[in-house]
């Protein structure tokens, strides 16, 4: 019977991959990846020799067609993200939706694991019985509207992702909307050798992260 596995992969430290994830990656017929270069490093590290294809979010039709062919033949395929859990701020959900709608007899199985948003919340020290995850702010247009949405959420933490190229700008814009004294937690390079945690006001965060060249991906949690 055909199966689509949705597999979480490490957000940095390769030791975080689960035994079940490795077993499924090794036994699958094909792996679809957001970034084949990143996923290939994982496969090489664990000596997994399975074909890998790029899942292009802007032109997914080729991947859909190949996935459909394999699944109709009863094969087992895997969907992975660049890092972390597919579908969370990445295009993996579209592949799952395609299989749900077009191949209803295909089993879809999840292999849970690392997720940057959950990892950051767990070490933030902020209450997370409820939270709102908004992913990446727009790179150019509609930023004012986006941060306006953040300001409207007052009863639970808001979690954002940000790249090193825009994190300082995002922190400044958050301070303009929420006030300099608004408290935040920021996780950088989570699970990696230079993992950093920062907790303080937005004003302090701007000062802290404007020093030198910033590297790594960021998770920002607004109290």
C-alpha beads as a LAMMPS data file, in Angstrom:
LAMMPS data file: protein, C-alpha beads

223 atoms
222 bonds

1 atom types
1 bond types

-500.0 500.0 xlo xhi
-500.0 500.0 ylo yhi
-500.0 500.0 zlo zhi

Masses

1 110.0

Atoms # bond

1 1 1 0.000 0.000 0.000
2 1 1 1.307 3.468 -0.909
3 1 1 2.400 5.742 1.922
4 1 1 3.447 9.380 2.151
5 1 1 5.607 9.944 5.225
6 1 1 5.911 13.492 6.568
7 1 1 9.222 13.407 8.401
8 1 1 10.723 15.998 10.752
9 1 1 14.475 16.524 10.444
10 1 1 16.973 18.331 12.714
11 1 1 16.954 22.121 12.922
12 1 1 20.715 22.083 13.401
13 1 1 22.119 19.223 15.457
14 1 1 22.062 15.993 13.441
15 1 1 21.924 14.008 16.664
16 1 1 18.324 15.151 17.114
17 1 1 16.977 12.948 14.317
18 1 1 14.868 10.058 15.573
19 1 1 15.560 6.378 15.022
20 1 1 12.172 5.999 13.362
21 1 1 12.921 8.864 10.968
22 1 1 16.183 7.187 9.940
23 1 1 14.470 3.843 9.371
24 1 1 11.821 5.408 7.145
25 1 1 14.309 7.509 5.192
26 1 1 16.396 4.387 4.514
27 1 1 13.457 2.239 3.408
28 1 1 11.661 4.835 1.267
29 1 1 11.614 4.827 -2.524
30 1 1 12.034 8.576 -2.959
31 1 1 12.508 11.679 -0.814
32 1 1 11.062 15.083 -1.664
33 1 1 12.971 17.952 -0.052
34 1 1 12.574 21.707 0.138
35 1 1 16.348 22.084 -0.231
36 1 1 18.092 18.995 -1.609
37 1 1 21.536 20.293 -0.613
38 1 1 20.619 20.443 3.073
39 1 1 18.835 17.095 3.048
40 1 1 21.662 15.427 1.119
41 1 1 24.041 16.312 3.957
42 1 1 21.781 14.415 6.353
43 1 1 21.578 11.433 4.009
44 1 1 25.346 11.379 3.502
45 1 1 25.992 11.636 7.240
46 1 1 23.816 8.604 7.959
47 1 1 24.858 6.736 4.800
48 1 1 21.387 6.704 3.280
49 1 1 21.363 6.046 -0.465
50 1 1 17.854 6.977 -1.521
51 1 1 16.999 9.205 -4.522
52 1 1 16.096 12.780 -3.623
53 1 1 14.094 15.349 -5.570
54 1 1 13.500 19.030 -4.967
55 1 1 9.991 20.079 -4.064
56 1 1 9.756 23.535 -5.638
57 1 1 7.004 25.560 -3.977
58 1 1 6.728 27.903 -6.979
59 1 1 6.515 25.115 -9.553
60 1 1 5.243 22.072 -7.651
61 1 1 3.556 20.376 -10.610
62 1 1 6.615 18.276 -11.520
63 1 1 6.891 16.974 -7.949
64 1 1 3.151 16.316 -7.795
65 1 1 3.301 14.309 -11.017
66 1 1 6.234 12.172 -9.865
67 1 1 4.709 11.628 -6.426
68 1 1 1.400 10.576 -7.950
69 1 1 3.091 8.068 -10.280
70 1 1 5.025 6.437 -7.444
71 1 1 2.101 6.332 -5.061
72 1 1 -0.163 4.761 -7.682
73 1 1 2.508 2.068 -8.018
74 1 1 2.278 1.379 -4.285
75 1 1 5.588 3.020 -3.366
76 1 1 6.558 4.771 -0.161
77 1 1 7.766 8.373 -0.418
78 1 1 9.004 10.873 2.151
79 1 1 8.467 14.616 2.455
80 1 1 10.995 16.642 4.447
81 1 1 11.523 20.346 5.038
82 1 1 14.753 22.315 4.835
83 1 1 14.873 21.691 8.574
84 1 1 12.346 20.942 11.280
85 1 1 8.780 19.853 10.673
86 1 1 7.310 20.039 7.152
87 1 1 4.395 22.406 6.679
88 1 1 5.467 24.820 9.418
89 1 1 6.514 27.980 7.545
90 1 1 7.428 25.891 4.522
91 1 1 5.539 24.669 1.448
92 1 1 5.191 21.026 2.486
93 1 1 1.496 21.368 3.269
94 1 1 0.695 21.694 -0.436
95 1 1 2.119 18.249 -1.161
96 1 1 0.066 16.739 1.651
97 1 1 -3.063 18.486 0.376
98 1 1 -2.415 17.212 -3.171
99 1 1 -2.156 13.620 -1.959
100 1 1 -5.251 13.961 0.232
101 1 1 -7.352 15.219 -2.676
102 1 1 -6.009 13.133 -5.540
103 1 1 -4.894 9.879 -3.935
104 1 1 -7.406 9.194 -1.163
105 1 1 -6.274 5.568 -0.792
106 1 1 -2.732 6.625 0.064
107 1 1 -1.886 6.483 3.744
108 1 1 -0.293 9.623 5.177
109 1 1 1.879 9.062 8.220
110 1 1 3.656 11.620 10.386
111 1 1 7.088 11.133 11.934
112 1 1 7.293 13.970 14.486
113 1 1 10.462 15.583 15.705
114 1 1 12.300 18.904 15.861
115 1 1 10.462 22.201 15.431
116 1 1 12.102 25.568 16.020
117 1 1 8.932 27.227 17.310
118 1 1 8.385 24.536 19.959
119 1 1 12.068 24.382 20.881
120 1 1 12.190 28.153 21.456
121 1 1 9.005 28.213 23.500
122 1 1 10.312 25.430 25.738
123 1 1 13.344 27.498 26.821
124 1 1 11.781 30.952 26.718
125 1 1 10.453 30.940 30.257
126 1 1 7.226 32.447 28.930
127 1 1 3.838 30.796 29.488
128 1 1 2.890 28.819 26.401
129 1 1 -0.453 27.256 27.221
130 1 1 -1.591 29.380 24.297
131 1 1 0.453 31.123 21.632
132 1 1 0.068 32.566 18.141
133 1 1 2.579 31.604 15.470
134 1 1 2.843 34.024 12.550
135 1 1 5.939 32.706 10.757
136 1 1 8.163 35.105 8.822
137 1 1 7.187 38.777 8.475
138 1 1 6.811 39.883 4.830
139 1 1 10.156 40.765 3.305
140 1 1 8.954 43.982 1.657
141 1 1 5.268 44.770 1.256
142 1 1 2.552 44.653 3.917
143 1 1 4.984 44.808 6.825
144 1 1 3.037 47.573 8.577
145 1 1 -0.140 45.502 8.349
146 1 1 1.704 42.429 9.637
147 1 1 3.063 44.201 12.710
148 1 1 -0.353 45.713 13.278
149 1 1 -1.669 42.151 13.635
150 1 1 1.049 41.429 16.186
151 1 1 0.017 44.481 18.228
152 1 1 -3.608 43.305 18.312
153 1 1 -2.703 40.060 20.110
154 1 1 -2.480 40.971 23.779
155 1 1 -3.366 37.845 25.780
156 1 1 -0.793 35.279 24.596
157 1 1 2.768 35.135 23.266
158 1 1 3.360 35.720 19.567
159 1 1 6.087 33.720 17.838
160 1 1 7.903 34.886 14.689
161 1 1 10.718 33.535 12.566
162 1 1 13.296 35.877 11.063
163 1 1 16.433 35.700 8.952
164 1 1 19.761 37.289 9.953
165 1 1 19.439 39.788 7.105
166 1 1 16.247 41.350 8.456
167 1 1 16.246 40.656 12.189
168 1 1 17.518 44.096 13.227
169 1 1 14.940 45.832 11.028
170 1 1 12.173 43.619 12.398
171 1 1 13.133 44.314 16.008
172 1 1 13.126 48.070 15.341
173 1 1 9.698 47.902 13.708
174 1 1 8.337 45.819 16.574
175 1 1 9.639 48.449 19.021
176 1 1 7.868 51.180 17.054
177 1 1 4.570 49.316 17.231
178 1 1 4.762 47.702 20.680
179 1 1 7.024 50.096 22.590
180 1 1 10.705 49.873 23.521
181 1 1 9.967 48.209 26.862
182 1 1 8.033 45.242 25.457
183 1 1 9.721 42.036 26.626
184 1 1 10.889 39.425 24.131
185 1 1 12.754 36.150 24.046
186 1 1 15.006 35.519 21.054
187 1 1 16.552 32.182 20.188
188 1 1 19.389 32.114 17.654
189 1 1 21.086 29.064 16.122
190 1 1 18.995 26.694 18.261
191 1 1 20.622 23.272 18.839
192 1 1 23.829 24.412 17.095
193 1 1 27.256 25.091 18.567
194 1 1 26.686 28.868 18.842
195 1 1 23.153 28.620 20.259
196 1 1 22.141 31.865 21.923
197 1 1 19.205 32.861 24.119
198 1 1 18.313 36.488 24.752
199 1 1 15.562 37.811 27.005
200 1 1 14.921 41.484 27.603
201 1 1 13.173 44.531 26.205
202 1 1 12.918 45.289 22.507
203 1 1 15.182 48.284 23.061
204 1 1 17.822 46.008 24.600
205 1 1 17.341 43.467 21.820
206 1 1 17.980 46.076 19.131
207 1 1 21.217 47.099 20.843
208 1 1 22.295 43.510 21.358
209 1 1 21.723 42.284 17.810
210 1 1 23.077 45.313 15.978
211 1 1 26.605 44.442 17.079
212 1 1 28.690 43.077 14.219
213 1 1 27.612 40.635 11.550
214 1 1 24.698 38.478 12.635
215 1 1 24.475 34.840 11.599
216 1 1 21.879 32.142 12.062
217 1 1 18.115 31.857 11.983
218 1 1 16.044 33.549 14.694
219 1 1 12.908 32.735 16.659
220 1 1 11.353 35.808 18.290
221 1 1 8.777 35.372 21.064
222 1 1 6.883 38.486 22.141
223 1 1 5.516 38.385 25.674

Bonds

1 1 1 2
2 1 2 3
3 1 3 4
4 1 4 5
5 1 5 6
6 1 6 7
7 1 7 8
8 1 8 9
9 1 9 10
10 1 10 11
11 1 11 12
12 1 12 13
13 1 13 14
14 1 14 15
15 1 15 16
16 1 16 17
17 1 17 18
18 1 18 19
19 1 19 20
20 1 20 21
21 1 21 22
22 1 22 23
23 1 23 24
24 1 24 25
25 1 25 26
26 1 26 27
27 1 27 28
28 1 28 29
29 1 29 30
30 1 30 31
31 1 31 32
32 1 32 33
33 1 33 34
34 1 34 35
35 1 35 36
36 1 36 37
37 1 37 38
38 1 38 39
39 1 39 40
40 1 40 41
41 1 41 42
42 1 42 43
43 1 43 44
44 1 44 45
45 1 45 46
46 1 46 47
47 1 47 48
48 1 48 49
49 1 49 50
50 1 50 51
51 1 51 52
52 1 52 53
53 1 53 54
54 1 54 55
55 1 55 56
56 1 56 57
57 1 57 58
58 1 58 59
59 1 59 60
60 1 60 61
61 1 61 62
62 1 62 63
63 1 63 64
64 1 64 65
65 1 65 66
66 1 66 67
67 1 67 68
68 1 68 69
69 1 69 70
70 1 70 71
71 1 71 72
72 1 72 73
73 1 73 74
74 1 74 75
75 1 75 76
76 1 76 77
77 1 77 78
78 1 78 79
79 1 79 80
80 1 80 81
81 1 81 82
82 1 82 83
83 1 83 84
84 1 84 85
85 1 85 86
86 1 86 87
87 1 87 88
88 1 88 89
89 1 89 90
90 1 90 91
91 1 91 92
92 1 92 93
93 1 93 94
94 1 94 95
95 1 95 96
96 1 96 97
97 1 97 98
98 1 98 99
99 1 99 100
100 1 100 101
101 1 101 102
102 1 102 103
103 1 103 104
104 1 104 105
105 1 105 106
106 1 106 107
107 1 107 108
108 1 108 109
109 1 109 110
110 1 110 111
111 1 111 112
112 1 112 113
113 1 113 114
114 1 114 115
115 1 115 116
116 1 116 117
117 1 117 118
118 1 118 119
119 1 119 120
120 1 120 121
121 1 121 122
122 1 122 123
123 1 123 124
124 1 124 125
125 1 125 126
126 1 126 127
127 1 127 128
128 1 128 129
129 1 129 130
130 1 130 131
131 1 131 132
132 1 132 133
133 1 133 134
134 1 134 135
135 1 135 136
136 1 136 137
137 1 137 138
138 1 138 139
139 1 139 140
140 1 140 141
141 1 141 142
142 1 142 143
143 1 143 144
144 1 144 145
145 1 145 146
146 1 146 147
147 1 147 148
148 1 148 149
149 1 149 150
150 1 150 151
151 1 151 152
152 1 152 153
153 1 153 154
154 1 154 155
155 1 155 156
156 1 156 157
157 1 157 158
158 1 158 159
159 1 159 160
160 1 160 161
161 1 161 162
162 1 162 163
163 1 163 164
164 1 164 165
165 1 165 166
166 1 166 167
167 1 167 168
168 1 168 169
169 1 169 170
170 1 170 171
171 1 171 172
172 1 172 173
173 1 173 174
174 1 174 175
175 1 175 176
176 1 176 177
177 1 177 178
178 1 178 179
179 1 179 180
180 1 180 181
181 1 181 182
182 1 182 183
183 1 183 184
184 1 184 185
185 1 185 186
186 1 186 187
187 1 187 188
188 1 188 189
189 1 189 190
190 1 190 191
191 1 191 192
192 1 192 193
193 1 193 194
194 1 194 195
195 1 195 196
196 1 196 197
197 1 197 198
198 1 198 199
199 1 199 200
200 1 200 201
201 1 201 202
202 1 202 203
203 1 203 204
204 1 204 205
205 1 205 206
206 1 206 207
207 1 207 208
208 1 208 209
209 1 209 210
210 1 210 211
211 1 211 212
212 1 212 213
213 1 213 214
214 1 214 215
215 1 215 216
216 1 216 217
217 1 217 218
218 1 218 219
219 1 219 220
220 1 220 221
221 1 221 222
222 1 222 223
